[in-house]
Amino acid sequence: MSGMSKEAKLAKLRAKTDRELSILIRKELDRGLALANVAAAKGSPFHAQAEGAFDRAIALLPAIPNLRP
């Protein structure tokens, strides 16, 4: 096999995936905060969207390896 071993390629891909996942989580949290800031009340559609963004971000957190509380 030329170049990197399969294990090295998988490790490189996993590192890239982890970085992209953390970016996705950060963007969802930013989106949720922005929506929460414009929500006038809990019944607001913006509030519901903010909660959805927060829920998506929280659901993705366990996928990040070695994440500490």
N, CA, C and O atoms as a DFTB+ gen file, in Angstrom:
276 C
 N C O
     1  1       0.847      -1.179       0.000
     2  2       0.000       0.000       0.000
     3  2       0.891       1.240       0.000
     4  3       1.802       1.359       0.819
     5  1       0.630       2.132      -0.895
     6  2       1.448       3.342      -0.976
     7  2       0.865       4.436      -0.106
     8  3      -0.336       4.480       0.159
     9  1       1.745       5.312       0.326
    10  2       1.284       6.443       1.129
    11  2       0.899       6.026       2.527
    12  3       1.599       5.244       3.171
    13  1      -0.221       6.552       2.995
    14  2      -0.670       6.300       4.363
    15  2      -1.283       4.916       4.500
    16  3      -1.847       4.368       3.553
    17  1      -1.159       4.367       5.699
    18  2      -1.825       3.106       5.987
    19  2      -3.326       3.360       6.135
    20  3      -3.772       4.499       6.276
    21  1      -4.075       2.285       6.099
    22  2      -5.529       2.419       6.264
    23  2      -5.869       3.047       7.616
    24  3      -6.773       3.877       7.714
    25  1      -5.139       2.645       8.649
    26  2      -5.396       3.179       9.986
    27  2      -5.114       4.680      10.037
    28  3      -5.863       5.439      10.652
    29  1      -4.035       5.097       9.390
    30  2      -3.702       6.522       9.381
    31  2      -4.754       7.317       8.617
    32  3      -5.121       8.419       9.024
    33  1      -5.237       6.758       7.509
    34  2      -6.282       7.433       6.730
    35  2      -7.565       7.552       7.543
    36  3      -8.223       8.592       7.531
    37  1      -7.917       6.475       8.254
    38  2      -9.123       6.512       9.080
    39  2      -8.979       7.520      10.217
    40  3      -9.933       8.229      10.537
    41  1      -7.800       7.589      10.830
    42  2      -7.570       8.551      11.907
    43  2      -7.676       9.975      11.383
    44  3      -8.241      10.842      12.050
    45  1      -7.139      10.221      10.196
    46  2      -7.207      11.553       9.598
    47  2      -8.660      11.922       9.280
    48  3      -9.085      13.051       9.527
    49  1      -9.411      10.976       8.736
    50  2     -10.822      11.210       8.424
    51  2     -11.623      11.455       9.700
    52  3     -12.490      12.329       9.727
    53  1     -11.344      10.693      10.758
    54  2     -12.060      10.871      12.021
    55  2     -11.778      12.248      12.611
    56  3     -12.682      12.901      13.132
    57  1     -10.532      12.685      12.530
    58  2     -10.182      14.009      13.053
    59  2     -10.922      15.102      12.287
    60  3     -11.411      16.063      12.882
    61  1     -11.001      14.952      10.974
    62  2     -11.720      15.936      10.160
    63  2     -13.204      15.933      10.514
    64  3     -13.817      16.992      10.642
    65  1     -13.776      14.746      10.671
    66  2     -15.187      14.624      11.022
    67  2     -15.462      15.249      12.385
    68  3     -16.469      15.934      12.564
    69  1     -14.576      15.017      13.338
    70  2     -14.744      15.605      14.669
    71  2     -14.710      17.131      14.610
    72  3     -15.500      17.798      15.278
    73  1     -13.796      17.681      13.812
    74  2     -13.727      19.146      13.668
    75  2     -15.017      19.682      13.049
    76  3     -15.566      20.683      13.510
    77  1     -15.493      19.012      12.007
    78  2     -16.719      19.461      11.344
    79  2     -17.921      19.340      12.265
    80  3     -18.819      20.182      12.231
    81  1     -17.945      18.303      13.083
    82  2     -19.045      18.123      14.027
    83  2     -19.049      19.244      15.064
    84  3     -20.107      19.778      15.400
    85  1     -17.883      19.597      15.564
    86  2     -17.829      20.680      16.555
    87  2     -18.247      22.013      15.935
    88  3     -18.866      22.838      16.607
    89  1     -17.916      22.232      14.663
    90  2     -18.356      23.447      13.962
    91  2     -19.872      23.449      13.824
    92  3     -20.518      24.472      14.047
    93  1     -20.436      22.308      13.458
    94  2     -21.891      22.194      13.317
    95  2     -22.592      22.477      14.637
    96  3     -23.594      23.190      14.665
    97  1     -22.077      21.927      15.727
    98  2     -22.678      22.164      17.042
    99  2     -22.593      23.641      17.400
   100  3     -23.566      24.225      17.876
   101  1     -21.432      24.245      17.171
   102  2     -21.274      25.674      17.486
   103  2     -22.259      26.520      16.680
   104  3     -22.849      27.461      17.211
   105  1     -22.437      26.190      15.404
   106  2     -23.367      26.956      14.561
   107  2     -24.806      26.795      15.038
   108  3     -25.572      27.759      15.029
   109  1     -25.181      25.588      15.455
   110  2     -26.541      25.375      15.968
   111  2     -26.758      26.175      17.250
   112  3     -27.814      26.778      17.442
   113  1     -25.751      26.175      18.127
   114  2     -25.880      26.953      19.363
   115  2     -25.952      28.449      19.062
   116  3     -26.752      29.163      19.666
   117  1     -25.125      28.926      18.136
   118  2     -25.178      30.343      17.742
   119  2     -26.547      30.693      17.169
   120  3     -27.111      31.743      17.477
   121  1     -27.071      29.806      16.335
   122  2     -28.387      30.025      15.738
   123  2     -29.461      30.077      16.822
   124  3     -30.327      30.952      16.808
   125  1     -29.396      29.139      17.755
   126  2     -30.365      29.114      18.838
   127  2     -30.312      30.373      19.685
   128  3     -31.351      30.915      20.063
   129  1     -29.111      30.838      19.984
   130  2     -28.982      32.069      20.773
   131  2     -29.516      33.276      20.013
   132  3     -30.182      34.134      20.594
   133  1     -29.227      33.345      18.725
   134  2     -29.733      34.465      17.922
   135  2     -31.261      34.451      17.884
   136  3     -31.899      35.496      18.017
   137  1     -31.839      33.275      17.705
   138  2     -33.297      33.170      17.671
   139  2     -33.906      33.498      19.034
   140  3     -34.946      34.151      19.116
   141  1     -33.253      33.040      20.096
   142  2     -33.761      33.333      21.443
   143  2     -33.730      34.831      21.722
   144  3     -34.605      35.356      22.412
   145  1     -32.734      35.513      21.191
   146  2     -32.635      36.964      21.402
   147  2     -33.758      37.733      20.726
   148  3     -34.138      38.804      21.201
   149  1     -34.296      37.216      19.630
   150  2     -35.375      37.931      18.941
   151  2     -36.761      37.412      19.316
   152  3     -37.772      38.006      18.942
   153  1     -36.806      36.313      20.049
   154  2     -38.100      35.768      20.460
   155  2     -38.730      36.689      21.493
   156  3     -38.112      37.015      22.506
   157  1     -39.945      37.100      21.234
   158  2     -40.630      38.018      22.141
   159  2     -41.208      37.287      23.353
   160  3     -41.297      37.857      24.440
   161  1     -41.594      36.041      23.168
   162  2     -42.211      35.280      24.248
   163  2     -42.016      33.792      23.983
   164  3     -41.611      33.393      22.892
   165  1     -42.312      32.967      25.004
   166  2     -42.159      31.525      24.844
   167  2     -43.032      30.970      23.719
   168  3     -42.672      29.963      23.111
   169  1     -44.134      31.584      23.440
   170  2     -45.027      31.115      22.394
   171  2     -44.596      31.532      20.997
   172  3     -45.213      31.131      20.010
   173  1     -43.561      32.320      20.906
   174  2     -43.069      32.828      19.631
   175  2     -42.489      31.707      18.768
   176  3     -41.859      30.786      19.287
   177  1     -42.700      31.784      17.453
   178  2     -42.078      30.797      16.557
   179  2     -40.550      30.816      16.669
   180  3     -39.899      29.783      16.516
   181  1     -39.986      31.990      16.935
   182  2     -38.531      32.074      17.096
   183  2     -38.071      31.289      18.324
   184  3     -37.009      30.666      18.316
   185  1     -38.881      31.329      19.370
   186  2     -38.529      30.586      20.585
   187  2     -38.529      29.090      20.297
   188  3     -37.627      28.373      20.730
   189  1     -39.525      28.623      19.575
   190  2     -39.595      27.203      19.223
   191  2     -38.402      26.798      18.366
   192  3     -37.840      25.720      18.557
   193  1     -38.012      27.652      17.424
   194  2     -36.849      27.361      16.585
   195  2     -35.570      27.363      17.414
   196  3     -34.672      26.555      17.175
   197  1     -35.486      28.257      18.376
   198  2     -34.311      28.307      19.254
   199  2     -34.204      27.021      20.067
   200  3     -33.118      26.461      20.216
   201  1     -35.329      26.562      20.588
   202  2     -35.321      25.303      21.335
   203  2     -34.915      24.136      20.449
   204  3     -34.191      23.243      20.889
   205  1     -35.374      24.140      19.208
   206  2     -35.008      23.073      18.277
   207  2     -33.512      23.065      17.992
   208  3     -32.894      22.002      17.950
   209  1     -32.932      24.237      17.799
   210  2     -31.486      24.338      17.557
   211  2     -30.711      23.844      18.769
   212  3     -29.717      23.131      18.627
   213  1     -31.161      24.221      19.955
   214  2     -30.509      23.768      21.180
   215  2     -30.607      22.248      21.314
   216  3     -29.623      21.589      21.649
   217  1     -31.780      21.698      21.056
   218  2     -31.977      20.247      21.154
   219  2     -31.078      19.500      20.169
   220  3     -30.514      18.461      20.512
   221  1     -30.940      20.022      18.947
   222  2     -30.061      19.379      17.958
   223  2     -28.607      19.408      18.415
   224  3     -27.886      18.420      18.279
   225  1     -28.188      20.532      18.951
   226  2     -26.805      20.656      19.426
   227  2     -26.550      19.687      20.580
   228  3     -25.520      19.013      20.608
   229  1     -27.468      19.614      21.514
   230  2     -27.315      18.707      22.661
   231  2     -27.289      17.257      22.205
   232  3     -26.528      16.451      22.740
   233  1     -28.109      16.920      21.227
   234  2     -28.145      15.542      20.729
   235  2     -26.832      15.154      20.050
   236  3     -26.461      13.980      20.057
   237  1     -26.128      16.118      19.466
   238  2     -24.871      15.831      18.775
   239  2     -23.670      15.758      19.717
   240  3     -22.658      15.153      19.363
   241  1     -23.753      16.344      20.879
   242  2     -22.613      16.392      21.806
   243  2     -22.022      15.018      22.132
   244  3     -20.798      14.890      22.154
   245  1     -22.833      13.984      22.385
   246  2     -22.244      12.687      22.716
   247  2     -21.389      12.081      21.579
   248  3     -20.598      11.170      21.820
   249  1     -21.545      12.574      20.380
   250  2     -20.769      12.031      19.260
   251  2     -19.332      12.532      19.247
   252  3     -18.500      12.003      18.510
   253  1     -19.028      13.552      20.061
   254  2     -17.666      14.073      20.122
   255  2     -16.881      13.223      21.120
   256  3     -17.239      13.153      22.296
   257  1     -15.803      12.572      20.649
   258  2     -15.029      11.738      21.561
   259  2     -14.285      12.579      22.594
   260  3     -13.890      13.714      22.327
   261  1     -14.106      12.006      23.764
   262  2     -13.354      12.628      24.852
   263  2     -13.910      13.975      25.296
   264  3     -13.169      14.824      25.790
   265  1     -15.204      14.169      25.122
   266  2     -15.836      15.406      25.565
   267  2     -16.028      15.343      27.073
   268  3     -16.550      14.363      27.605
   269  1     -15.606      16.384      27.744
   270  2     -15.732      16.423      29.213
   271  2     -16.749      17.486      29.592
   272  3     -16.807      18.553      28.981
   273  1     -17.559      17.182      30.616
   274  2     -18.553      18.183      31.055
   275  2     -17.923      19.393      31.689
   276  3     -18.631      20.312      32.102
